[in-house]
């Protein structure tokens, strides 16, 4: 078998390798053939003609070359792959939706457990429960649950993987009413570093269940999830109100003052971006920088219109497209803006409040976005998320009211320097008045920001890590070293 050299990757993308057993010698064909014979799915090596297609992930900045990719057809394949990687001393990465900004779905020179063919979802409408496999996308879950007028809180891009979203916390339009995705998690089926399939819930392995709700992919391969569902839709009040960017400072001050007091059924995010040719927007604004206040209300449309009036009625908007829409449309309306194949680098910080100084700094950053696809996003959180105690789950950020997530997106590698320099400026600006925490799913670096991600829960996570993965097999993530 031809073995290619490891690919180059920029320093911020490197992974932590704490407490890792020494790597084994290069694999021989016999060992690889033996693994392939034990899989019902397909095993790809670097010589496979479609290897590059299979290893591609959402963020085009991630260019890692695993030695093997096991595209699993079920739990038995996952167990075989985990046992093989552990016994051979190989780095191990886990791919659910492949959407992680830091590229945790891939590793150089190791084995990838690919769950992309494990996307089944089913619903018990009477019990208001949903079960999905570890490779399911958010759109798979929403499609099945909305048939019954049900949903669980998730992200806002339909091609996001359910597994990574949930293990990091997960928030979206429903979260102020119903909490994080992880807060609605009832059961996780997990393949451990020992190659055992176990169930984690409030009754079974409760320490592990605690860690899986916000502790990321540190503890095993999550092959199945069971969620609590809630009545939602089929329509919600949803859409943007848009202003030219020269009104952004005033609009954001109103957003800061009004949004946290909205009822929990309401959510609003502010996005400073270069707008595409939206059909409801006068063509003179196409391709210009604007601020969009994206709003969602889950419930009666008339009550929603009254609740959102202080946002929609502020200042002099040039367009308003808030209207009743199907929930599945709201969940996928931004998919093309976050499409596969672009280069992405983000940063993130949490805030309890936003000062005028911070708002002015964010507007300045938005005026200097390096590409038309780049943006400065301000997510309103709080509500039911903050009704949960910080130590009740591994997700620690229960005091945050706003999550800032500037994102650089571009297609030409020649723009890497300018885009990453802009994110560096963003990071400095965000650090000035943030509360020191960061949402793990928005962290682009492969290592170094674990304390920001896990906060006061880090030490307890390290104890759980020691019990379930003492040799740190699952380390391609915002890694928690075994305590």
N, C-alpha and C positions, 0 to 999 in steps of 0.2 A: 504494500500500500504506500502510495506517495504521501509524504508528510510535509505540509507547507509550513513555513516559518510563521510565528505569531504576527498578527497585524499590529500596526502602530495605532495607539490611541492616546488622546491628549491626557495630560495629568489629572484633570478633574474627574475623568471617567474611570480611573483605576480603582480596583476593588481592594478591600481590606483582607489580609490573609492571616488573621490572628489564630493561633493555636491550631494550625493545620498540619495533618500528618504529611510526611514526605511523599512526593509523587513517585509513582511506580515507573519502571522502565517503559519504553515505548511499547505499545500493544502490538502483538503479532496477529497475523491474519486468522489464526486458529481461534484465539480468544474472541475476536470480533465476530467471526462466523458462528461461534457457539452462542453468543448473545443474540444474534439475528435469528437463529433457529428457535429461540425461546420466546420470541415476540410474535404476537399476532399482527401488530402494526409493522411499520417499516423502519429500518435502521439505515440512516444516511451517513456516508463518510465523505471525505473531501474529494474523492474521485467520482462521486455520483454526479450525473449530468445536470441535475436540478438542485445541487447542493446550495448554490448561491441564492436561489429562489426560496428554498426552505429556511435558510438562516436569516433572511431579511426580517427586520422588525420595523415597527412604526417609526421610530426615530432614526433617520438616515445617518445621523452622526455615529451610530453604533455599528462598528465594522469589525466584529470579532469572529474568529474562525475556530469553532469547536472541532474537536477530532471526530466526534460522533453526535448525531442527533437521533434520538429515539422518539419517533412519532407514535404515541401510544394509542391503542384502541380501547383500553380499559385499565382497571386497577391492577390486574395481573401484570400487564406490561410495565406499569409504573414501578411495581415492586421489583421486577427483574432489573430494570434500569438503575434504580437506586442501589440495589445490592451490588451490581457490577461496578458502578462508580466508586462506591465505598471500598470494595475489595481490591480494586485496581489502583486506588490512590488518586483518582482523577478529580479535578475540579468539577463541580456539579452546578448547573443552572436549571431553573424551572421556568418554562414558558407557558403562561396561561393565554392571555390575549396578546402578549408581545407589545404592550402599550406603555410599559414603564419608561419614564423619561430618562432614567439613568442607565437603562439597558440591562437590567438584571435578568432578562430572559436569555442572555447569551454569555458564554465565557470563552476565553481562548484556550485551546488545547485540551479541553475536557469533554464532558458529556452533557448534552441538553436533554432534559425530560420535557418533551413537547406534548402538551395536552390539547392542541388545536383541533383534534378530531373528537374530543370528548365534550360535546356542547349540548347534550340533552337537557331539557327542562320540563318539569311537570308541576301541576298545580292541584292542590286540594282546596277547592273553592269554599267548601263548607267549613273546614277548619281554618281557612285563611292562611295556608302554608304553601310555600314553593320550595322545590328541590331542584338544584342545578348541578351539573358536573363542573369540574375545575377548569375546563377550557371554554366555558360559555361566555359569550359577550353580553353586555348590558342589553343590547337590542333583542337578544334571544329571550332573556328574562322578561323584558317589558312586553314583548309580543305575546308570550304565553299568559302572563298575568292579566293583561288588559282585556283579553277575551271575556274575563269574568268581572271587569270593572275593579280590579285590584292592582296594587303595586307595592313595592318596598322602596325606601329611599335609595337612590343610586347616584351616579355621576350624571353628566349632561351630554356625553358623546356616546352614541350607540355602539361604536366599535371598541369601546373600553372593555377590558377583561374583568369579569365579575370577581375573580379570585384576588388579583392585585388590588383592586378597588376596595374590597371588603377587608382584606388583611391590613391595609393601611389606615382604615377608618371609613372613608367614603362619605362624601356629602354632595348634595344637589338641591334641586328645587323643592323637594319634600322634606328636607332635613330640619327646618325650623319647626315643622309640625310633628314629625315622627322620628327625629333623631338621625344618627349616622346609619349607614348601611350596617356597620358592625354592631350597632345597638339593636338591630332587628335580626341579628344572627341567632339561631337557635341550636344548630348542630354543625360541626365540621367533621368530615371524614378525612383523615390524614394518614399518609404513609410516612413513617418516621425514618430516622437515619438507620435504624436496625432493620428496616424493611418490613415493619409490622403495620397493618391497617388498624387504626383505632378511631373511636368516636370521642370527640370532645364536646361537652355541653356543660350546663350548670350542674348536672348530676354525675357526669363521667369525665374524669380528668379535668376538674374545674380549674386547676392551676394553669393548665395548657389552654383551656378555653378562654381564660382571662387574657393570656398572652396573645392569642390569635386575633383578638379584637383591638388591633392597632399596632401590634408588634412586627408586622410585615412577614416576609417569607423566611424567617429565621428558624422555624421549628419543624419543617417537613414539607411534603408535597400535598397541598389541599386538593383532594380529588372530588369532593362533594360538599355542598352547602345546603342547609335548610334555613329558610327565612320566614319571619312573620310578615304577613301582608295586611294592607289597609285599603278601605274603599277610596278609590281615586278615579276620576274621569267618568266616562271616556274623554270628556272635554275639561280643559282648564283655561283660565284666563291667562294669556301669555303673549309676550312680544316686547319690542324695544320702543323707547322714546329717545329720539336723537337730537343732538345739538352740535353746532360747530365747536371745534376745540377751544376757540377763544372764550367760550362760556363755561369751560370745564371747571375752573376754580369755584365759581358760584354754584354750579350744579352739584359738585362734590360736597360743598359745605351743606347744602340742603339734604343731600343723600345721607351724609353723616348724622345730621340732626334728626331726620325723619325716619330713616329705615329701621334703626334698632327698635323703635316703638311700634312697628307694624304688627298686626296680629300674627300668630304663628302660622296661619294658613298662607301668609304672604311671604315672598322672598324677592330680593332685588340684588342684582349685581351691576356694578359700573365697569364699563369696558372702554378704554381709550384706544382707538385703532384707526387704521386706514380702511374706509368702508368699501366693500365691493359694490357692484352695480345692483343694489337692491331694487326690486320692482316698485316699491311704494315710495321711493326716495327720488326727488328731482335729480335729473342726470347731472346737473351742475355740481352736485356734491359727490358724485362717484369718484373714487380714488383720492378723496381728501381725508384729512385727519378729523375725526369727530369723537364725541363721547356719547355712548349708548347706555341708557339705564334699562337693563333687561329685567322684566318683572314677570312674576308668576303668582297666581292665586289659585289655591286648591279649595273649591267650594262653590257656593252660589255666585254667579257672575255679577249680579247686581251688588251684592255685598262686597265683592272683589273690586268692582269699579270704584265704590266709595272708599275702600281702604287704600287703594293705590292713587287716589286723586292728588294727595299732597306731593307725590313724585311726578305724576304725569302732567299736572297743572302748573309746575314751577317754570318760571322764566319764559323763554320764547323758543320752544322746540320747533324744528323744521319738519319733523315727521313723527307720527305716532302710529305704531302697528300693533298695539296691545288689543287683542281680540280673543274670542273663544276659539281654541284650537284643540285638536286631539292631543292627548298627553304624549302619545308616541311621536307626533310631529314635534312637540316641544323638546323631546328627548333626542331628536336626530337633526334638528334644524341647523346646528352648527357643525355637523359632521364634515362638510367639505372644507371648512376653514381649518380643521385639524386633520387634514387628510394624511394618509400614509405617504412616505417617500420624501418628506421635507426634513431638513436638518433642524433640530430643536435644542435649545438650551434655555433653562428657566432658573429663576430663583424664587424664594418664597419667605414670607415672614408673617407672624400673627400680631394683631393689635387689639387692645381693649377699647381704645378710642383713637380718633384721627385728629391731630392738631392742625391748625391752619398752616403751620410750617411744613408738616408732612404732606398735606394736600398740595401745596405749592411745589414741593419737590417732585411729587408724582406727576404733576402736569408738565413740569420741565422735562422729565424723562420721556413722557409721551410725545412731546414735541421733537424729540431726538431719536425716535425709533429708527433702527438702522435699515429696515426693510418694510415693504408694505404689509407683510404678513405678521409683523411683530406687534405686540400690544402690551398695555398695562391694565390688568384686571384686578378689581376689588370685589371680593365675595363677601356678602353679608351672611354670617352664620348665626350662632347664638340660638335662642329659642330652646327647643327640646334637646338640642345637643348639650347645652349648658345646664340642663336639669339633672344630668348624670354627674356623680362625684368623680373628680379626677383620678382617684385610685380604683374606681369600680371596674374599669377596663384598662388595657394597656394604652389606649389613646388618652394622652394627658391634657389636651388643650381645651379644657372645658371653660376657660375664662375668655377665650377669644371671641370677639364680636365681628372682626373683619379679618379676612385672609388676603394678603396682597400677593399676587403672582405675576410679575412681569415675565413675558415670554418672548424670546427671540426665535423667529422661524425664517428659514431661507433655503434656497436650493443649490446655490453655487458654493463649493468649498472655498473659493477665493474670498468669500465674505466671512469666513470663520472668525478671523481676527477682530473685525469691526463688531460683529454680533456678540462675541464673547466679552469684548471690552465694554460694550453697552450694559451687558448683564452685570459685569463687575461694578459699574457705576450704580446700577440699580441696587446691588447688594449693599453698597456703602450707604446709600440713601435710606434703605429700609431699616438698617441696623440702628439708625440714630434714635428712633423712638419706639421700636417694636418691643414686645414683651419677652423676646429671646427664644420663642418657640417657632417651629416651622412644620408644616404638614408634610409627612414623609413622602407622600405620593407626588409632591411637587418639587422634590429635591433632585437636581440633575447630577450632583456629584455621586460617585460610587462609594465614597467613604469620607469621614471627617466631620459629619454633621449629626452623628448619632444622638448626642445629648440634646440638640435642638429638636430632634424628631421625637424622642421618647421622654425627655424631661425627667421629672422626679420618679418616673416608673422604670428608669433604666436598670437600677440595681435588682429590682424584682424580676425583670425580664432576664437578666443574666443568671439568676438562680434557676428559672424555668429552663433556660437554654442548657445549663449544666445537666439537668435531669434528662432532657429529651435529645440533646445533640451535643454531648460533651466534647467531641472531637471537631466540632464546627464544620461538619459536612456542608450545611446550608449556610454559606457565607457570602454568596453573590447577591448582596442586598445592602441596605443600611445596617451593617452587621453589629450584632450584640455578641461580644465575646463571652464564652461560658464563664459563669461566676465561680 
